[in-house]
Amino acid sequence: MLHKIISERQKDRDDVVGIFRHRRASLDREYLDPRIHELALVMERPEIEDRYRRLLEEP
């Protein structure tokens, strides 16, 4: 999941959207939230965390 979230491939982005639509309630946010934040910082790509947050807000 983390690899797909940080990927720039459209296929991976589409996969993440599908996962969020169908599994949002069962996502381990206590694990994912800090990992996404850390990866965005280390990779110097704040857009990763921005994209992740937007996905969480979608209906």
C-alpha positions as CSV (number, residue, x, y, z in Angstrom):
1,M,0.0,0.0,0.0
2,L,2.8,2.4,0.9
3,H,4.5,1.8,-2.4
4,K,1.4,2.5,-4.3
5,I,0.7,5.7,-2.4
6,I,4.1,7.1,-3.1
7,S,4.2,5.9,-6.7
8,E,3.9,8.3,-9.6
9,R,2.5,5.6,-12.0
10,Q,-1.1,6.3,-12.9
11,K,-2.0,2.6,-12.4
12,D,-0.8,2.7,-8.8
13,R,-2.7,5.9,-8.2
14,D,-5.9,4.3,-9.6
15,D,-5.3,1.3,-7.4
16,V,-5.0,3.5,-4.3
17,V,-8.3,5.2,-5.2
18,G,-10.0,1.9,-5.4
19,I,-8.6,0.6,-2.2
20,F,-9.7,3.8,-0.4
21,R,-13.2,3.5,-1.8
22,H,-13.7,-0.1,-0.8
23,R,-11.5,-0.4,2.3
24,R,-11.3,3.1,3.9
25,A,-13.0,1.9,7.2
26,S,-10.5,-0.9,7.6
27,L,-7.3,1.0,6.8
28,D,-4.8,1.0,9.7
29,R,-4.5,4.7,9.9
30,E,-2.4,4.5,13.1
31,Y,0.2,2.9,11.0
32,L,-0.3,4.6,7.6
33,D,-0.5,8.3,8.8
34,P,2.9,8.5,10.3
35,R,4.5,6.4,7.6
36,I,3.2,8.6,4.9
37,H,4.3,11.7,6.7
38,E,7.8,10.2,7.2
39,L,8.1,9.1,3.6
40,A,7.0,12.5,2.3
41,L,9.7,14.2,4.5
42,V,12.5,11.8,3.6
43,M,11.7,11.9,-0.1
44,E,11.2,15.7,0.0
45,R,7.9,15.2,-1.7
46,P,5.2,16.9,0.3
47,E,2.7,16.2,-2.5
48,I,2.6,12.6,-1.3
49,E,1.1,13.5,2.0
50,D,-1.2,16.1,0.3
51,R,-2.5,13.4,-2.1
52,Y,-3.0,10.9,0.8
53,R,-5.0,13.5,2.8
54,R,-7.2,14.3,-0.2
55,L,-8.0,10.7,-0.7
56,L,-9.0,10.4,2.9
57,E,-11.4,13.3,2.5
58,E,-13.1,11.9,-0.6
59,P,-16.6,10.3,-0.1
